[in-house]
Amino acid sequence: MAQKRVNVTIHSQEKLAEGIYSMWLDAPEVAAEAKPGQFIAVYTNDQSKLLPRPISICEADKENGRLRIVYRIAGAGTLEFSQYHAGDKLDIMGPLGNGFTLQNKKAFLIGGGIGIPPMLELAKHLDCEKTAVLGYRDAETFLADEIGKFADVVIASDDGSVGTKGNVIDAIKANGLKADIIYACGPTPMLMGLKKYAAENGIECYISLEEKMACGIGACLGCVCHTKEIDEHANVRNTRICKDGPVFNAEDVELLNTDQQRERITSGHQTEGCKCHTIKIKE
């Protein structure tokens, strides 16, 4: 499907937890092509906000031509989205990105925070033994019951109010869980930990990276990450998260925390074509 901007109607919207909203869109063209792990670019109706917001696809109802996104209010754009109602219209572009490659192996579906929503569509499509390990801040375990219809669910929470106190790896260890493949989406520190855990245990691991994006189609190089291989588009050891990802084999990408990003930028080690020095790092 050619990537094009389309105007769609909001079918429904509801609040799932504090600052977390679920929106269904009447978008038959996009829903028909959507795969687990892909995302859409969502435009606000405020013309002063030029850039779209990348939001992962939570569900694709191909039969009824609807698409579901679940998002967190993180700024002015998503705050505007939360104020929309059924019948309102907005522009989207998608589906974008590569999505997860489905394999018939005993699987962990690991989501942290707003990286949890894409695990629902993935759980629906994976035909294998699977356990969803979900990380939350507190007892507001949005989507856990819905994911539980398609996979066993194990929960970790930062404050210990539900499930295992700690992170998703703590929950895996506490419950003695085993798997042959990991599919994960969430904040960079979580993905860094999972990459290390997978390497130490010989587990195949695919991670969906979160990053601020501009064009969403790979043209601007505003969302690159560092890789082992040279990217044929930019001829550097970077790859475009929006176009070549957002899903990567964990072995193929280099994950950096905020301090490491700053160190690389100030030391002058960013390679030609890398736009990481132009991206504002949110504290």
Secondary structure by P-SEA (a helix, b strand, c coil): ccbbbbbbbbcccccccccbbbbbbccaaaaacccccbbbbbbcccccccbbbbbcccccccccbbbbbbbccccaaaaaaaaccccbbbbbbccccccccccccccccccccccccaaaaaaaccccbbbbbbbbccccccaaaaaaacbbbbbbbccccccccccaaaaaaaacccccbbbbcccaaaaaaaaaaaaaaccbbbbbbbbbbcccccccccccccccccccccccccccccccccccccccbbbbcaaaaaaaaaacccccccccccccccc
